[in-house]
Amino acid sequence: MKLTTNIKEKTQNMFNLTKEQFSKTFDFAKIQNEKLKSAINDKIQERAILNLKAELVMRHKTFDDYNDEELEVLIANEKRKIKDDLKTKSLVGALALLGLDFLI
């Protein structure tokens, strides 16, 4: 009787340990995914600001000519343009990889 209880306890402990390790592995992948998304969003933000600066130079304007809300709208528009451009380039690359260049 004592032996079966001891085996059950050890089995339960091993199961809990395995479950905990699996959970940690899943959390690590989730954390790394979030870090990657954050890094990509930061790069898109930087590029949007650079594009906006270039556009403002062509208009002979500066950031001081706009209030915060207008700048947020302008940066959001630039970010949207960058994301759309990345999507288009990714699609063209995937089609080229598949040999479907007649669709481009």
C-alpha positions as CSV (number, residue, x, y, z in Angstrom):
1,M,0.0,0.0,0.0
2,K,2.8,2.4,1.0
3,L,4.7,1.4,-2.2
4,T,1.8,2.3,-4.5
5,T,1.3,5.7,-2.7
6,N,5.0,6.4,-3.0
7,I,4.9,5.6,-6.8
8,K,1.8,7.7,-7.3
9,E,3.5,10.7,-5.5
10,K,6.7,10.3,-7.6
11,T,4.7,10.0,-10.8
12,Q,2.7,13.1,-9.9
13,N,5.9,15.0,-9.1
14,M,7.4,14.1,-12.5
15,F,4.2,15.1,-14.3
16,N,4.2,18.4,-12.5
17,L,7.8,19.0,-13.3
18,T,7.3,18.2,-17.0
19,K,4.2,20.4,-17.1
20,E,6.2,23.3,-15.5
21,Q,9.1,22.9,-18.0
22,F,6.7,22.9,-20.9
23,S,5.0,26.0,-19.6
24,K,8.4,27.8,-19.3
25,T,9.3,26.8,-22.8
26,F,6.0,28.2,-24.2
27,D,6.4,31.4,-22.2
28,F,9.9,31.8,-23.6
29,A,8.7,31.6,-27.1
30,K,5.9,34.0,-26.4
31,I,8.3,36.5,-24.8
32,Q,10.7,36.3,-27.8
33,N,7.8,36.8,-30.2
34,E,6.8,39.9,-28.3
35,K,10.4,41.2,-28.4
36,L,10.5,40.7,-32.1
37,K,7.2,42.5,-32.7
38,S,8.4,45.3,-30.6
39,A,11.7,45.6,-32.5
40,I,9.9,45.6,-35.8
41,N,7.5,48.3,-34.7
42,D,10.4,50.4,-33.4
43,K,12.2,50.1,-36.8
44,I,9.0,51.0,-38.6
45,Q,8.5,54.0,-36.3
46,E,12.1,55.2,-36.9
47,R,11.7,54.9,-40.7
48,A,8.3,56.7,-40.6
49,I,9.9,59.6,-38.8
50,L,12.7,59.8,-41.3
51,N,10.3,59.7,-44.2
52,L,8.2,62.4,-42.6
53,K,11.3,64.5,-42.0
54,A,12.2,64.2,-45.7
55,E,8.6,65.0,-46.8
56,L,8.5,68.1,-44.5
57,V,11.9,69.3,-45.9
58,M,10.4,69.1,-49.4
59,R,7.4,71.2,-48.2
60,H,9.8,73.7,-46.4
61,K,8.2,72.9,-43.1
62,T,9.5,71.7,-39.7
63,F,8.0,69.7,-36.8
64,D,7.4,72.9,-35.0
65,D,4.8,74.0,-37.6
66,Y,2.5,71.2,-36.5
67,N,0.9,70.4,-33.1
68,D,1.2,67.0,-31.5
69,E,-2.1,65.6,-32.8
70,E,-1.2,66.5,-36.4
71,L,2.2,65.0,-36.0
72,E,0.6,61.7,-34.7
73,V,-1.6,61.6,-37.8
74,L,1.2,62.3,-40.2
75,I,3.4,59.6,-38.5
76,A,0.6,57.1,-38.5
77,N,0.1,57.8,-42.2
78,E,3.8,57.2,-42.9
79,K,3.7,54.0,-40.8
80,R,0.7,52.8,-42.9
81,K,2.6,53.5,-46.1
82,I,5.7,51.6,-44.9
83,K,3.6,48.6,-43.8
84,D,1.7,48.6,-47.2
85,D,5.1,48.7,-49.0
86,L,6.4,45.8,-47.0
87,K,3.3,43.7,-47.7
88,T,3.6,44.4,-51.4
89,K,7.3,43.6,-51.5
90,S,6.7,40.4,-49.5
91,L,4.0,39.3,-51.9
92,V,6.1,40.1,-55.0
93,G,9.0,38.1,-53.4
94,A,6.8,35.1,-52.6
95,L,5.3,35.1,-56.2
96,A,8.8,35.4,-57.6
97,L,10.0,32.5,-55.4
98,L,7.1,30.4,-56.7
99,G,7.9,31.3,-60.3
100,L,4.6,33.2,-60.8
101,D,6.3,36.3,-62.2
102,F,3.5,36.7,-64.8
103,L,1.2,37.8,-61.9
104,I,3.5,40.7,-60.9
